Amino acid sequence: MEFHYYNERYKNLIEQYTLSEEQLCFTATPKDCVELSKKDPERYSILAIEGEQLVTFFVLHKNEGVKSYSNNKHAILLRAFSTDFHHQGKGYAKQALMLLPKFVRSHFPEMNEIVLAVNLKNEVAQGLYKKCGFVDEGVRMMGEKGELIMMSYHL
């Protein structure tokens, strides 16, 4: 698996990416995220590609984007993390999360923490994040789609 920053050559892969109705209850579509990233230089749309297939997608958001979630000026927000519906259950999400700290250290060396918000009702994702080293430090907040659990990975 390799991570790639989004650019137009990946447009077709983004358009083919499928999320289930259940997934859409908790996350944004990569297509919407890419559009937001084009307007915000502090948002980075990242594609996790296995072979020729886009299997997992996420956004890393610096500075203003992370302020609502952390007081740490050296934190980066992981948002809109998802796995294409056709590739779920194959270990790609776990693999991407395990590669993420090294990627952040390499591409964002000023960062010392990765933070994320996961919906309280999304127990599967909470378990996955915990398995991959994210810690629930007890912070809760309300989001557009319900109560959120803040989790951190200290680099």
VEXLUM-99775 format. One line per field, with one value per residue (C-alpha): residue number from 1; residue in three letters; x, y, z. Coordinates in Angstrom, 3 decimals. Example, Ala and Ser with C-alpha at 12.3 -4.5 7.8 and 13.67 -1.06 7.14 Angstrom:
# VEXLUM-99775
k = (1, 2) .
r = (ALA, SER) .
px = (12.300, 13.670) .
py = (-4.500, -1.060) .
pz = (7.800, 7.140) .
***
This chain:
# VEXLUM-99775
k = (1, 2, 3, 4, 5, 6, 7, 8, 9, 10, 11, 12, 13, 14, 15, 16, 17, 18, 19, 20, 21, 22, 23, 24, 25, 26, 27, 28, 29, 30, 31, 32, 33, 34, 35, 36, 37, 38, 39, 40, 41, 42, 43, 44, 45, 46, 47, 48, 49, 50, 51, 52, 53, 54, 55, 56, 57, 58, 59, 60, 61, 62, 63, 64, 65, 66, 67, 68, 69, 70, 71, 72, 73, 74, 75, 76, 77, 78, 79, 80, 81, 82, 83, 84, 85, 86, 87, 88, 89, 90, 91, 92, 93, 94, 95, 96, 97, 98, 99, 100, 101, 102, 103, 104, 105, 106, 107, 108, 109, 110, 111, 112, 113, 114, 115, 116, 117, 118, 119, 120, 121, 122, 123, 124, 125, 126, 127, 128, 129, 130, 131, 132, 133, 134, 135, 136, 137, 138, 139, 140, 141, 142, 143, 144, 145, 146, 147, 148, 149, 150, 151, 152, 153, 154, 155) .
r = (MET, GLU, PHE, HIS, TYR, TYR, ASN, GLU, ARG, TYR, LYS, ASN, LEU, ILE, GLU, GLN, TYR, THR, LEU, SER, GLU, GLU, GLN, LEU, CYS, PHE, THR, ALA, THR, PRO, LYS, ASP, CYS, VAL, GLU, LEU, SER, LYS, LYS, ASP, PRO, GLU, ARG, TYR, SER, ILE, LEU, ALA, ILE, GLU, GLY, GLU, GLN, LEU, VAL, THR, PHE, PHE, VAL, LEU, HIS, LYS, ASN, GLU, GLY, VAL, LYS, SER, TYR, SER, ASN, ASN, LYS, HIS, ALA, ILE, LEU, LEU, ARG, ALA, PHE, SER, THR, ASP, PHE, HIS, HIS, GLN, GLY, LYS, GLY, TYR, ALA, LYS, GLN, ALA, LEU, MET, LEU, LEU, PRO, LYS, PHE, VAL, ARG, SER, HIS, PHE, PRO, GLU, MET, ASN, GLU, ILE, VAL, LEU, ALA, VAL, ASN, LEU, LYS, ASN, GLU, VAL, ALA, GLN, GLY, LEU, TYR, LYS, LYS, CYS, GLY, PHE, VAL, ASP, GLU, GLY, VAL, ARG, MET, MET, GLY, GLU, LYS, GLY, GLU, LEU, ILE, MET, MET, SER, TYR, HIS, LEU) .
px = (0.000, 1.205, -0.141, -0.548, -1.645, -4.688, -4.169, -6.297, -4.799, -6.680, -10.044, -11.390, -10.504, -12.267, -15.387, -15.499, -15.002, -18.082, -19.393, -22.380, -25.369, -24.029, -20.615, -22.236, -23.810, -20.316, -18.095, -17.926, -17.331, -13.828, -15.256, -16.591, -13.331, -11.246, -13.339, -12.788, -9.057, -8.841, -10.161, -8.140, -4.334, -4.225, -6.325, -4.591, -6.628, -4.684, -5.322, -4.190, -3.593, -3.028, -1.900, -4.012, -6.971, -7.978, -8.843, -8.775, -9.122, -8.587, -7.841, -5.106, -5.961, -3.516, -3.745, -7.267, -8.829, -7.565, -8.296, -11.834, -10.472, -7.194, -5.303, -2.018, -0.533, 1.518, -1.448, -2.859, -6.444, -7.285, -10.721, -13.043, -11.223, -12.959, -12.441, -14.136, -17.172, -15.866, -12.601, -13.925, -12.898, -9.562, -7.387, -6.758, -8.025, -5.794, -2.818, -3.377, -3.637, -0.452, 1.411, -0.039, 2.379, 5.426, 3.766, 2.953, 6.470, 7.931, 5.613, 4.669, 7.739, 6.529, 3.541, 3.713, 0.129, -2.581, -6.115, -9.429, -13.096, -15.134, -18.884, -19.972, -22.228, -19.397, -18.083, -16.323, -14.185, -13.460, -12.132, -9.981, -8.481, -7.650, -5.984, -3.840, -2.584, -5.115, -6.114, -9.460, -8.470, -12.043, -12.843, -16.321, -18.010, -21.092, -20.715, -23.102, -23.853, -23.963, -21.651, -17.957, -15.127, -11.789, -8.837, -5.104, -1.976, 1.135, 4.088) .
py = (0.000, 3.469, 6.877, 9.535, 13.139, 13.722, 15.267, 15.268, 12.044, 10.265, 11.863, 8.643, 6.630, 9.171, 9.060, 5.243, 5.126, 3.647, 4.186, 2.311, 4.102, 3.095, 4.586, 7.808, 8.167, 8.724, 10.183, 12.452, 11.245, 11.522, 13.596, 16.194, 16.115, 16.702, 19.764, 21.148, 20.427, 22.400, 25.470, 25.007, 24.714, 23.218, 20.171, 17.259, 14.539, 11.289, 8.156, 4.755, 2.723, -1.022, -2.092, 0.066, 0.246, 3.100, 1.163, 3.758, 7.522, 10.189, 13.854, 15.371, 18.863, 21.281, 24.532, 26.026, 22.641, 21.009, 23.917, 22.737, 19.334, 20.032, 22.812, 21.308, 23.594, 20.619, 18.295, 17.261, 16.129, 12.851, 13.258, 11.512, 8.190, 5.465, 2.282, 1.688, -0.522, -3.129, -3.436, -3.586, -6.519, -7.006, -5.227, -2.090, 0.348, -1.195, -1.217, 2.467, 3.430, 1.522, 3.367, 6.759, 7.745, 7.225, 9.201, 12.104, 12.115, 12.189, 14.734, 16.866, 16.706, 19.619, 17.539, 15.509, 14.243, 12.881, 13.539, 12.258, 12.410, 9.222, 8.988, 7.412, 5.036, 3.891, 1.154, -0.748, 2.292, 2.981, -0.558, -0.268, 3.049, 1.596, -1.467, 0.908, 2.923, 5.749, 6.567, 7.807, 10.529, 11.136, 14.232, 14.364, 16.911, 17.216, 16.975, 17.270, 13.541, 13.051, 12.775, 12.392, 10.712, 12.456, 10.099, 10.811, 9.142, 10.734, 10.698) .
pz = (0.000, -0.894, 0.072, -2.601, -2.332, -4.505, -7.904, -11.048, -12.401, -9.576, -10.409, -11.927, -8.824, -6.603, -8.765, -8.588, -4.797, -3.109, 0.399, 1.840, 3.380, 6.811, 6.048, 4.855, 8.316, 9.710, 7.005, 3.972, 0.443, -0.992, -3.855, -1.392, 0.576, -2.531, -3.377, 0.133, -0.124, -3.356, -1.497, 1.711, 1.475, 4.985, 3.952, 2.278, 0.564, 0.808, -1.239, -0.022, -3.151, -3.293, -6.743, -9.037, -6.632, -4.339, -1.180, 1.594, 1.687, 4.342, 4.874, 7.017, 8.207, 9.824, 11.780, 11.631, 10.886, 14.045, 16.430, 17.231, 18.231, 20.031, 21.787, 20.582, 17.902, 16.689, 16.156, 12.792, 12.325, 10.619, 9.090, 6.611, 7.034, 5.037, 3.091, -0.234, 0.359, -2.101, -0.149, 3.405, 5.579, 3.816, 6.384, 4.328, 6.962, 9.621, 7.252, 6.393, 10.069, 10.876, 8.072, 9.020, 11.845, 9.636, 6.827, 9.164, 10.656, 7.144, 5.494, 8.510, 10.786, 12.920, 14.109, 17.320, 17.534, 15.239, 16.477, 15.189, 16.090, 15.850, 16.279, 19.561, 17.603, 15.315, 17.603, 14.806, 13.953, 17.638, 18.050, 14.936, 16.044, 19.474, 17.887, 15.833, 18.809, 19.135, 22.700, 23.999, 26.439, 27.604, 25.531, 23.970, 21.732, 19.569, 15.833, 12.905, 13.050, 16.842, 19.827, 19.018, 20.887, 20.476, 20.090, 19.874, 18.602, 20.109, 17.733) .
***
